[in-house]
Amino acid sequence: MSSNDDLAARAKAEISAMAKQGMDHPSTKPVLIGAGVGAVAGALLPVVSLPLGLAVGAGWAFWQRIKK
């Protein structure tokens, strides 16, 4: 199994667990905080839109949780 397959499997498992456990899952709050920080950055920076900032912030926080 390659590292990309392993990363994809971890991401799928993490998203599934977050969906099932909601706010009780340890990754949910950091990802939501990342989304909020990204949204604020998107609102303040002229070259980044709010939705793009939100997506990038959530994606970055999620990446930090699954990479190892």
Number of C-alpha atoms within 10 A of each C-alpha: 5 7 8 9 10 11 15 13 13 15 17 13 13 19 15 12 16 17 12 11 12 13 12 11 13 14 19 22 15 15 20 18 15 22 24 18 18 26 23 17 18 21 17 13 12 9 8 15 16 19 15 16 23 24 17 18 24 23 17 15 22 21 14 13 17 16 9 6
